[in-house]
Amino acid sequence: MEITRREWLGAAAGAALALSGCEMPRPFATSRVPERLEPPDEADAPAIRLLNRTAFGAPADEVAKVERIGREAWVALQLEARQDEPLDLTLRLRRLESLQYEGFNTSDFKEQHLLDELQQAALLRAVHSPNQLRERMVDFWSNHFSIYVRKANTRMLKAADDHRVIRGHALGKFPDLLWASAQSPAMLLYLDNQANTKRAPNENYARELLELHALGVDGGYTQQDVMEVARCFTGWTVENRPPLTQLSQHDFDIRKLRARGRFRFDPDQHDDGAKQVLGHTIPAGQGEGDARQVVDILAKHPSCARFIARKLCRAFVGTAEEPLVERVADRYTKTDGDIKAMLETLLLSDELLAGPPILKRPFDYVASALRCTYAETDGRAVGEHLRKMGQPLNEWPMPDGYPDGTSEWTGSLLARWNFAAALATGQIRGTKVAFDRLGKSMGGNVEWDRLVCGRPLGLSGDDPAELVALSLCSPEFQWR
């Protein structure tokens, strides 16, 4: 059944009322929603394709900037990631109270409050930061080093993981990022390494370190390697002891203060014998140094270079053809895993502009919708829409992260329509489309579809909210 523009607007208004709490039947019949998300027939303009791949959407002013300064200059600017963050963004982030504390100091906050503020911060940065490539990489690495925040007390530790591990190394060197993640209390707790002791080794973290973080499922390791890596990480745990070891006023030492929720190496629980990992000998008696040597071995392994290169190609190009994978992997090897160097190869490649369309996951869709409509948002009420689309951040229960395929997200189309309707009609609390800014450069003949999607969709009408909503619901806007 084909739905007309007027029928859709009526449905949009109903969706907005439903989302605001009014009693009303759901406005969209599933028979009116396409069963598949078809990619657009025509190729994006180069500037739009570049922005959709390296940033969260292609607002009209950013498209103009890329066309003015050129692709190479824009990529260089984004790789440096030194553009000043807007003061308003900084102030909004500081108002997220739970993120101003670390570790178990957040225990007084309710679980959902912690999760909401983590998601709110990620969305605010994705929408408002000018350093878009860095935010794209934060999203990429958060999914690569995925942590399910509803397990145990990981919700209290994820903010520190975001700051020190993911954001601190998003555009640095992969070996440093891998090492930082290995010491992340949130990661160790999520993958049960606090239960990994010399008398009862636990292989959960070791297995995911090899399979998901460093080498890939076909990376050349064996079950014996998993067992040996687990032995290397015995005694790696999270500080949970009382905060002080002594209170003597004559012998007080600040170094003996125990920061609960921080990483701790327990030598009494460490297997200090010799090990063999991927053909390398780990000598006996190294203690905490066992794990350092393991991370070095993994980061220098040829499978690691190819594994990371392949994931980056899929994320930015939409495919992982061997010639490009090999070029990116070669940059990894020659630069000791420099993430910027790999990205430079990718973002300036011909393949980036010629690759197939990539379906936007819900977070990507929401962030790009907000950016392309110049919406002002505090990010708070948007989270419920992400939940309905199936991607509340940090809540994928498996360690492999949210999937990146098309078929896994086709069921989110109805929730996308409802979000677009609510956004365009001003029914999301704390969020408002800037229609004046969006259309000011077009004079009295504003092409809303071209402004939002970067291309004409053949829409016509007098209601900007209607045309913006239709543009956000178009098949063209679902892809990047």
ABEGO torsion letter per residue (X at the ends): XBBBAAAAAAAAAAAAAAAAGBBBBBABBAAABBABBBBBABBBBAAAAAAAAABBEBBAAAAAAAAAAEAAAAAAAAAAGABBBBAAAAAAAAABAAAABBEAAAAABBAAAAAAAAAAAAAAAAAABABAAAAAAAAAAAAABBBBAABEAAAAAAAAAAAAAAAAAAABBAAAAAAAAAABAAAAAAAGAAABBAABBBAAAAAAAAAAAAAEAAAGBBAAAAAAAAAAABGBBBBABBABABABAAABBAAABBBBGBBBBBAAABBABBBBBGGBBBBBGAEAAAAAAAAAAAAABAAAAAAAAAAAAAAAAGBBBAAAAAAAAAAAAAAGGBAAAAAAAAAABAAAAABBBBBBBAAAAAAAAAAAAGBBBAGAAAAAAAAAAGBBBGABABAAEBBABAAAAAAAAAAAAAAAAAAAAGABBGBBBBAAAAAAAAEABBBAAAAAAGBBAGBBEABAAAAAAAAAABAAAABX
